[in-house]
Amino acid sequence: MSSGQQIRDRATEEAFRAAWFGIRHLPERSARRTFTLIADRTYRRNGKGVQQLRKNLDQVRPGLAPAALDALVHAGVRSYMRYWMEAFRLPSWSVERVRSDFRLLNVERLDDEMAKGNGVIMVPGHLANWDLGGAWAADRYNGFTTVAERLKPEGLFKQFLAYRETLGMEVLPLGDPDLVRALARRLKNGRMVALLGDRDLGGNGIEVDFMGARATLPAGPALLSLMTGAPVLPIGLWYEGDQCLGHVYDPILGPEGVDRAAQMQTMTQTLADNLGHAIREHAQDWHVMQRVWK
């Protein structure tokens, strides 16, 4: 690694470390105002991330007039910056604050599946504040296990590991050779596993129709379900006023009478349909600024 890259990596690590510490100590009104200003500036600059978000939202909501699409993109950038503001402050929130600021509308569906003792594979998308939903679930179900993309630099990855662990999550790194077996063991012990399902980070997912175009989505949820018998439960999330709300879709299990490849295809397509519905219903809260469709 060049000395210049080392300096940039160090600066990135220190900037995030300062944000984790400093932003949580700002008055909340000031923090919200600051991140709204950052969002508006980011939208006006129209960098690559905003341009990709515009392409993504044009696929999610086809046929919008240019002015309506621009308004949706602007709202999306504000929602994304709200997520970051809350993420930097979340480690200092009390359990009572987490319980009041997140509400799962049909929580009994998740409760019932967890009570069966077979484990649950919870699959949200990059919607609203999935970390707040995770903190709520960790409190209600005595923790859960998730997977994290390996960020660069390594010091930044370690900061995000520590952040999510403070929220009650066990975090396993993507790419670990024992990852699938480790997740299967958690499920067989009746634990919850949470996997973001709307981006194929590993690059070896299953091709499906996703909101009207072909995309690959992660194969992990379907594979783990078939290995363990745990159901896949898609989760929709959105912001409503000061709260983050959620909805649990019907459990997905492998169809009978077909081979494993066909089972995984059918399950992943159903997952894509559910997450696609959640994203279309609350497109302004979908925080994906990377390419999704083929």
Stockholm file with secondary structure:
# STOCKHOLM 1.0

chainA/1-294         MSSGQQIRDRATEEAFRAAWFGIRHLPERSARRTFTLIADRTYRRNGKGVQQLRKNLDQVRPGLAPAALDALVHAGVRSYMRYWMEAFRLPSWSVERVRSDFRLLNVERLDDEMAKGNGVIMVPGHLANWDLGGAWAADRYNGFTTVAERLKPEGLFKQFLAYRETLGMEVLPLGDPDLVRALARRLKNGRMVALLGDRDLGGNGIEVDFMGARATLPAGPALLSLMTGAPVLPIGLWYEGDQCLGHVYDPILGPEGVDRAAQMQTMTQTLADNLGHAIREHAQDWHVMQRVWK
#=GR chainA/1-294 SS CCHHHHHHHHHHHHHHHHHHHHGGGSCHHHHHHHHHHHHHHHHHHTCHHHHHHHHHHHHHSTTCCHHHHHHHHHHHHHHHHHHHHHHHHGGGCCHHHHHHHEEETTHHHHHHHHHTTSCEEEEECSBSCHHHHHHHHHHHTTCEEEEECCCSSHHHHHHHHHHHHHTTEEEEETTCTTHHHHHHHHHHTTCEEECCCSSCTTSCCEEEEETTEEEEECSHHHHHHHHHCCCEEEEEEEEETTEEEEEECCCBCCCSSSCHHHHHHHHHHHHHHHHHHHHHHTGGGBCCCSCCBC
#=GC SS_cons         CCHHHHHHHHHHHHHHHHHHHHGGGSCHHHHHHHHHHHHHHHHHHTCHHHHHHHHHHHHHSTTCCHHHHHHHHHHHHHHHHHHHHHHHHGGGCCHHHHHHHEEETTHHHHHHHHHTTSCEEEEECSBSCHHHHHHHHHHHTTCEEEEECCCSSHHHHHHHHHHHHHTTEEEEETTCTTHHHHHHHHHHTTCEEECCCSSCTTSCCEEEEETTEEEEECSHHHHHHHHHCCCEEEEEEEEETTEEEEEECCCBCCCSSSCHHHHHHHHHHHHHHHHHHHHHHTGGGBCCCSCCBC
//
